[in-house]
Amino acid sequence: MKISELAEKTGLRAINSYQDREVENVYISDMVSDIITAAKANSILVTLQTHKSLIAAANLVGVAMIVIVKGRTPPDDVVDLATKTGIGLFTCDLDTWALARKLTQLGLE
């Protein structure tokens, strides 16, 4: 499923311009070390975090998009870095569990 299609189906709000890539799976973590060691390329990263290290870790493993839950929004420098790397940065008002359920209902794991 393409990022744009997923955003439309789940009500995610884009924070930046991004490459409309295919997403294949979901990884949920708030720890950079977990992201580096366990997230997969073309995945959706779901997190509460809003710092630059998050973008660096996601870029390192080839994450396609990052969804920041609970309506949090990152600082401008984080948005700029995500845009430079082509990673889609999104926000939603749902908590992590509710978003995970929606993603699972769409067939993503």
N, C-alpha and C positions, 0 to 999 in steps of 0.2 A: 504494500500500500504506500502511496506517495505521502510525503509530509503534509502537503496541502489538503489532501483528501482526509487524512487523519484529523487535522485541525478542524476541518469543517464538521466532521462527525462527532467530535468530542467537545466543541466549543472552546478550544484553546485559542488564546490571543497571541499573535506574533508580536514580538518585541523588536525584531530586526528583519532585514532582508536576508534571504538564505537561498541555498541551492535546494531545489525541490527534489530530493533524493528518495529512493525507496527505503522504507524502514522494515526491518526483519524481526526484531525482538525488542524486549524491554529489559532494562536494568535499573534497579532502584538502590540508591545509596547516597549518603551524605558525606562519605569519606573519600578523599582523593585517592588514597592508597588502594581502596577497594575498586574504584573505577579503573585505575591503571592495571590492576591484576585480573579483573574479572569481566569488565564490560567488553562487549564485542563490537566489531565494526558494523555500521549501519543500524545501530540500536537507538532506542529512545532512552535517554537518561532522565529519570524522575528524581528530583531532589528538592530540598529546602534551601540549599546553599546558593549564595549569590556572589561569590568572590572569583577573582581572576584564575586562581589555581584550578578551579572547576573546569574552565574553558581549556586550559593547557592540558589537563588530564584527558578530557573528552577528545580533544584534537589528536592526542598521542595515539589513542586506540581507534580513531575513526568513527566516533559517535556521529550519527546523522542529525540528531536534534536533542535539545535539553528542554525539559518542562519543569519550571519552578512552581511548586504548589503553594497553596494557602494565600494566593494573591500577592505574593512577594515579587518585587521587581528589583533587578540588579542595578548597580550604579552605571553611569554612562561608559566608563572605561571598560567594563565587562561586556556591555553590549557591543562596543566598538571592536573588541577582540573577537567576539563570537562572529561578527560580520566579516572580519578579515579572514577568518578560518573557514567561512562558509557554513558554519553550524547554525541551524535554526534554533532560535531562542524564543521560548513561549512561556506564558504564565496561565494559571487557572486558579479559580477560587476553591477548588476541591482540595481535600487533604489527600495524602499519598494513597491511602487505602481505597478511597472512592475512585480516584483516577485509575488505579491498578485494576479495579473491577471493570471499569468502562473499557479499558484496553483489552482485557481478557475477553470480554463480550464481543469485541471486534475481531477476535481470533489471534491476537498477539500474545506472546508469552515471554 
